[in-house]
Amino acid sequence: MQFRDLGAQYKALKPEIDAGIQAVIDSNAFILGKPVTELENKLAAYVGRKYCVACANGTEALQLALMAWDIGPGDAVFTSDFTYFASAGCASIIGATPILVDIDLTTFNISPEALETEIKRVITEGKLKPKAIIPVDLFGLPADYTKILPIAKKYGLKVLEDAAQGFGGRINDQIACSFGDISATSFFPAKPLGCYGDGGAIFTDDEAIDARLRSLRAGGKSPLDKYDNREIGMNSRLDTLQAAILLPKFKAFVDYELEAVNKVAKWYDERLNDRFVIPTIPEGFYSSWAQYTILLGSREERDAMQQHLKEKGIPSMVYYPRGLHQQAAYKWMGLTDKPYPNTVAATKRVLSLPMHPYLTEDVVEKIVGHMVAIAHD
Ligand SMILES: *Cc1c(COP(=O)(O)O)cnc(C)c1O
C-alpha cells in the first residue's frame, strides 16, 4: 500500500502526461517555454488572482515573496511553530527573524490569539520591526484568515500565505492562494497538486510585485535586458517539463481529484469518529487534504498504532515529530516548550494516514479495520 499513490494517478493520466513531456522535448524550449505561461494563467484564474509567477519550489516561492517586500535583518516575521521548516526558514535565510507562534490543536493551524500576543510582545520589546505574518494552510486546511487578516490590518503587517499544502482549499467561496497579499504554493510530488520533481508558484494581485518577482526569479534581471541586472536575485524558474506535467494534473485536480479526496476523508471520518480525534474542518472551510491526520491519546498510543499498522503493511507518517522551536537550527533562540503547549501535544499525538484521490472505500475499510482491532486489544 502507498501512503500517497502517485503511480495510480500516472496510470489514469499517462497519455496526456507523456504527450506533454514529448512536446516539450520536441520544442527545445526547456526554460520558461509556453507551458509555463499557460500554467501560470490557468492557476491564477482558478484561485482568483491577477498574477501567478511559477518558480523552482515552495521554499523559494516563500523566500522570493519576502525579498519582493524588502524584508531582511531587524525584521520580525510571524509564523506557525507546527509546520515544515521552510515556513520559518524563508525568513531566516534573508536575515529576518522568525517569531514562532503556537497552534490551535483542533485545526493544527496558527492560533490567532497566540499570534496577537506575540505581535504585542515584539512591539513592547522594541528590538525587531514586525513586518509580516506567514500563516500556513497545514494539511490542506486554510488557516483562519477571518481572524488573521483583521489582526494583520490592526498592526500594519503584510500577509504571506504558505499554501504549500493548501492548494485547492477554501473558506466559503474563496480559494487558497488568494488569502495573502502574496500567496505561495509548492508542486513537490506529494503535495495536493504535485509535479515530477521540484516546483512552486507565487500569487499576487499587485502588478509591481508581479514584475519584481519575475525579475527576482531570474537573477534580478531587468525586464528588458537579460544582461542588465537591477538587483541581486535568485535562479528559481519552473522547468517547462514540470509545467507540461502539471497541466493535465491540474485539470484532473479540478475535474475530480479534489472531490475524490474529500470523499475519502468522509469515509475515514465516518469510521473513525467515535474512536479517535478526527480532523476538524470548521464551518465554511473546505480542505484539499494534503494529509488526513488524527490525534491519539498519548505518544505511547500513537507510536503503538504506527507500529501495528506497519506490521500490517500500512504506511503512516508523523507530521511533525518536533516543533520548529525544537529544531537544532533555532537553538540559538533559546526557546522552551512552555509557550507552545499545543505544538508539543500535537508532536506527541498526531498520526497521518494514507491519503490520496485514488484510495477506494474497501482500502479505507481495511485500514480502519486494523486500527480498530488494536484499539480494542
Ligand atoms: C512542502 C512545504 C514547503 C516547501 O515546499 P518545497 O517545494 O518542498 O520547497 C513550505 N511550506 C510548507 C508548509 C510545506 O509543506
The ligand as an ORCA input file, in Angstrom:
! r2SCAN-3c Opt
* xyz 0 1
  C       6.446     21.495      1.321
  C       6.325     22.747      2.105
  C       7.092     23.881      1.818
  C       8.236     23.871      0.846
  O       7.928     23.433     -0.418
  P       9.103     22.785     -1.339
  O       8.515     22.800     -2.703
  O       9.338     21.411     -0.804
  O      10.294     23.651     -1.221
  C       6.840     25.039      2.521
  N       5.899     25.091      3.474
  C       5.149     24.009      3.798
  C       4.107     24.142      4.852
  C       5.352     22.796      3.135
  O       4.616     21.735      3.472
*
